[in-house]
């Protein structure tokens, strides 16, 4: 699983302009843990107490395709 996370992390870094891709394992909102791969430019970008960003379905689909094409 670690190798898959690394592969996806590299694809995110190529698809989205960021300094690095942060990793967080969180299970507060659900009854199981999630591994989050988050494009960040500063440590403040990985602050889960901030309001969540909102994107249209088209923006999400476009970003997913950018990442997928780099896998």
CORPE-V676778 format. One record per backbone hydrogen bond with DSSP energy under -1.0 kcal/mol. NH is the residue of the N-H (numbers start at 1). CO is the residue of the C=O. Records with the same first field share a line. If there is no record, write none. Layout:
BEGIN
NH->CO + CO
END
This chain:
BEGIN
5->1
6->2
7->3
8->4
9->5
10->6
11->7
12->8
13->9
14->10
15->11
16->12
19->40
20->40
22->38
24->36
26->34
34->26
36->24
38->22
40->20
45->42
46->43
47->44
50->47
60->56
61->57
62->58
63->59
64->60
65->61
66->62
67->63
68->64
69->65
70->67
71->68
END
